[in-house]
């Protein structure tokens, strides 16, 4: 006889080959002469030590060529630049690939000028404002040009007024750092994890940048606090199948990892969507779309400012990777009236210490 369930309850019965298996903590065995080295490595990670600019791919010295600058920029942002010679003013640095970080930096162009004269021509005749920006009025819009170091010039086009945005300010910070070949001038969340001596999936909690995206990370059992949301993991389990009353059972390609979490909206505007993801190694797995609206949730969306929701998310994990080596990923910032986005900043709750069971399904409130 099938037990009675509520929407999204995980059914456990022998006919389904134990549809849900508990996630067990991984046991580590250390032996032999490797133990001292491992303990030293763990100690460095625990205290956040061992940071190295060069280990993060930075030159640790001023960029002396467009190629060296491009490598520094990619190490800081995850954005690949291709030097293209033959530009009127020097070497144009063109963004290639899909990782353009538009959410963080917007649209821009970069030129490594050939000499002082070409640099001055590119900046224009007008004086710089207090932020070192040269503004040029063309038609109905403005173009901003700003020098970095002796050769690099940033051009920012199509502005309605002489006004910079958070995107421009982020870009300016990272260009300063790329020209200098060091990340120490950046806020903690924008410094590469290797340069900071941090591992976002293990060791101490903190902030650092993963492929150019700022990440705040904590262990399960602790509260993640970011500008956009506050969140905690309530538990997790795995399942071979999910059943919902009146619907065909949903079977994953691998196995479902189900994470229960609580989230509070800290931003000044309602949250219309919740799009948690699962970080495993270098990959981000989206929430399974077939179960996203079927798993229990304590209230409907949008979520007003200051309000809290309890929810579950299922991820289809293929292969032998242990979900406890991963993290629940949530958007951590929002810009203006836009929805919070993981392309802007992320919060990670590491699952290694998560409870090996799901909390009781949240009861939906009247809101």
BELNORSUL-V814590 format. One record per run of one state. SS is the DSSP state (a for helix, b for strand, c for the rest). FROM is the first residue (numbers start at 1). LEN is the number of residues. Records with the same first field share a line. If there is no record, write none. Layout:
BEGIN
SS: FROM-LEN  FROM-LEN
END
This chain:
BEGIN
c: 1-13  17-3  22-12  47-7  57-9  78-2  88-2  97-5  106-3  114-2  124-9  139-2  149-3  160-6  181-7  191-1  197-2  200-2  203-3  211-2  220-4  226-3  240-2  243-7  251-4  266-5  272-5  281-2  287-10  298-5  304-4  318-5  326-1  332-13  351-17
a: 14-3  34-13  54-3  66-12  102-4  116-8  166-15  188-3  193-4  323-3
b: 20-2  80-8  90-7  109-5  133-6  141-8  152-8  192-1  199-1  202-1  206-5  213-7  224-2  229-11  242-1  250-1  255-11  271-1  277-4  283-4  297-1  303-1  308-10  327-5  345-6
END
